[in-house]
Amino acid sequence: MHPLNNYFIIAGYDEVYRTTTGGAFWDSISINLTTKTAIRTIALAPSDIDVIYVATYSKLSVTFDGGNSWTNIKPGLPSSTISDVTVSANDPNWVFVTFSNYNSGNKVYESTDGGNSWTNISGSNLPNLPVNCIVYQDLTNDDLYIGTDVGVYHRDNTMSDWQAFMSGFPNVIVDELEIHYGSGKIRAATFGRGIWESNLQSQPNGIANNYMSYVSTYPNPAVDYFILNVPENVISKNPVLNIYNLTGQLVLSKNIKSANQFVDVSNLKSGYYIYELGAVGIRNVRSKLIVLPN
């Protein structure tokens, strides 16, 4: 499910399927992409809904136009099995790939140009064991966490190598990692030892993120207009309001200049919408908007 639009969902079987209606209708966007090979992992670029990375065990492809065309970006990477892919929260071209192999020094790679070229960031501190998953933490020093067959490792852009991040954590296979920003936790799903959580190594530096919980609209349902209430602290970050219909189409965009912004929706058809408020350094907030007939 894409963080910009919860009606936009991607599913991987032997092809890539997409819905823009929250599951009501699906279509394939990857004819002949995988040659009927099971898809291992999918990574959506949080900052661009049209950028999708798809990996099988041996192939990695990307689309920058929502699935109309695909490019093979596996050249430059090891021939080993791909285990996971993740994308920077703010740059759709900055992508990370992990490998579940026993080839020392070939565990984690990054690309800053959408897969045109790759850099090995495995370092020298990781054990020669499979790396199974990776997550990128927003609003920090580009923190990365990986799950291996013996636990969790961490690095950020101030560090020259990976460091163990598993105080009190068992030496166990970590299959999946997820970050919960609201609680400041990272959670690890293991093979046979349940789910564990820990405080993040770095707490998000976008403290204004907390202000977004105070965003509100009135009236909602609206008829011709509504007032968007935004904390003063957010206004200086040049927030932008986007309104989407239920098919994911952008129907209104407005720069927010006031803490009590008047928003004219008289040109919108009656129905259900999703409004999204985003600003630099702040995680976007989304909620429902109902527009009633005049």
N, C-alpha and C positions, 0 to 999 in steps of 0.2 A: 504494500500500500504506500502510495507516494505521500510524503509529508506535506506537500503543497495542496493536495487534492485527494481527500479520502474516497472519492469515487473512482480514482484512477488506480487500478490494481493490475499487476503483472504476475503471471503464473508460468512456470516452466515444466514441461513434460518432455516429449521429444521435439516439440516446437515451443515457441514463445507465444503465449496468449495474453491479450489485453482487454480490459473492460474500462470504459469511461463512464459507466452507469452504475457502479457499485455492485456489479455482478449480474445485472439484468440481461446484458448482452455481452458476448465475447467474440473476438476475432483473432485469427492468427496473424502475427506480424513478422514471421520468420520463415517463410516458405523456403525450403532447401538450405536453411542456415546451418542446421546441425547434422544433416544427413541422417536423421532419425536416431541420433545418439542422445541418451538421457542427459538433460541439463543438470549440472551440478549446483550452480549458484547464480543468482541474479543480483546486481547492484544498481539501484536507482540513484541518480545524482540529485541530492536534495535541493540544489539551487537551480536546476533546469529539468523540467518535466519531460523534455524530449530526449534526454541522454540516458541510455540504458546500456549496461555492460552485462554480457551473458557468457558464462563459462560452462563448457563440458569438462570432462576430466582431462582432455588433451587440447582443447581449442578455446580461444578467448576472442570474442567479437564485441563491437560497439556500434550503436546507432546514435547519430546526433540529430535525427529528424523524426523521432518517434516510431521508428521501425520501417520507414519507407526504403531505406538503404542501410546496409551493414558493411563493416570493414573488419577483416581479420587482423587482430593486433597481437597475435601470439609470437611472431618473429621477434627475436631478441630476448625471449624468456626461455628458461630451461625446458627440456622435453619431459619433465616430471609431471606428476598428477597435480592439477590445480585443485585446491581445497576451498578457497574463499576469495572474495573480491569486496572491496569497500571503496567509497568515494569521499573525498573531502566535502564538508558541509557547504563550502562557499565557492569551490572551484570545480566545475564538472570535468575538467581535464586532468585533475590530480587524482590518480587512482592507485590503489595498492592491491597486490596479489600475493597470496600465500600458497605454499606447496607442501603436500603430505608425502615427503620422501625421506630417504636416508642419505642424501647427497650433501655432505658437509658444506656449509657456506651458501647453499642455494635454497633459502627458506622464505625470504620476503623481498619483494621487488616493488618499486614505485615508478610511476610515470607522471610527469607534469605537463605532457602535451597530448593527452588522450590516447596514449599507447603507441605513438610514433617511435618513441625511444624509451628504454628502460634502464633503471639504476638499481643495482643490488644493494639493499640496505639490511642484509642479514647480520652484518657485524661478525664478531668472533665469540660472543658470550652465549649464544644459543646452543642447546644440546643438539646432537645430530639425531633428532627425532622429528616426526611429522609435526608441522604447524597446521592446525585444523580450522582456525577462524581468526578474524581480525575486525576491530572496530576503531573508528576515528572519533575523537571527542572534540566537539565544537566549543568555541569560546575559551580556548586555552592555548598553550604553546604547541598546537598541532599534536596533542597527545595521541599515541597509538597503543592499543593493547592487543596481544595475540594469545590465543589458547593453544597449548602444545599437548603432547602426550604425557607431560609431567607437571602441568600447571600453567600459570599465567606469567607473561613477561610484558614489560612496559618500556617505552621510550618517548621522548619529545624532542623538539627542535633545539633544545639546549644540551642534549646528551649525544655522545659519540657512539654509544652502543646500547643494546638492550640490557635491562636489569630485571632480575626476578621480582615478581609482584605477587607473593603468595605467602605472606606471614600468616601462620595458622591454617593454611590451606593444604589439603592432602596432595601427595604426588599422584595425580590421577589425570586421565584423559579429559581434556576440556573440549567439548563439541561445539559450544556456541557461547558467545559473549553479547550482552546487551547493556547499554547505558540508560539509566533512568535519571533524566536531568532534574526532575522535580524533587527527588530525594537525595541527589548527589551520590548515587550508588552505581557500581558496576556489578552485574550479575553473571554468574558462570554456570552453565549447564554441563554436567559431567557424565561420564559413562559409568554408571553403577554407584555413584556416591551422591546423587541428588543435585540440588541447586544451591549455590552459595552466593553471598553478596559481600561487598566491601565498599568502604568509602573510596571515592575516586582519588587518584594520586594528586590531581590538581582540581580544585573547585573552579567552576566556570567564572571567568573574570568579567563576564557581562552581567554585573549585578543589576543592571536595569532590566534584565530578563524578568525579575520579580515584579516590576511595575506592570508588565503586560497582563497580569492577572486582574488588574483593575480596569481594563478596557471594557466598555459596555456600550450598548446602543439603546436609544429610546426615541420614539416608541418602536417596539418590535413585537408584533407585526407593524409594518409601516404602510402608509398609503402613498403619499407624494414625496416624503422626505423622512429622514431620521437624524438624530444628533449622535455623533460618535464621541464618546467621552474618553479622552486619553490623558494620562498623567503628564504634567508639565515636563518632567524629566525626559520624556520620550520625544517631545516636539523638536528638541535640538538635534536629534538624530535623523531628521528628515524622513519621517515615516510615510509609507505609501499604502493606501487602502485599495485592495483589489476585490471585486465581486465576481463570482463565477456562478454560472447556472449549473444544473445537476448533470449536464454532460461534460462539465469541465471547461466550458468556453468562457473566456474572460469577457464580461459584458460591461464593466465599468472600472475605471482606474482613476484615482484621485490622490494628489499630494495633500497631506494633512498639515495644516499650518496653525491650527488652534486646538486647545485642550477640549473645546466644545465645538467640534466641527459640524457644520450643516452639510448634509449630503443629500442631493436631489436624486430621487429614484423614480420620478414621475414618468420617465421614458421606458422603465422596465415593465415587462408583462407581469401580471400577478402570478405568484408561485413561490417556490422554495429556492433559496440561494445560499451560497457559502461566502461569507466575507472573510478576508484575510488581511491582517495588518502586519507589515514588516518594516524593520528599520535596521540600520547598520549596527552590527554587534549585538543584536537582540534576536532571540529565536522567535519566529513568527507565531502569531496567535490567530486561530481560526474558530469561527462559530457560525451558527445558522442565522439566516435572515429570512423573514417572511414578508412578501410584498402583497398587499391586498388590492383588489380592483378599486379604481376611483369611484 
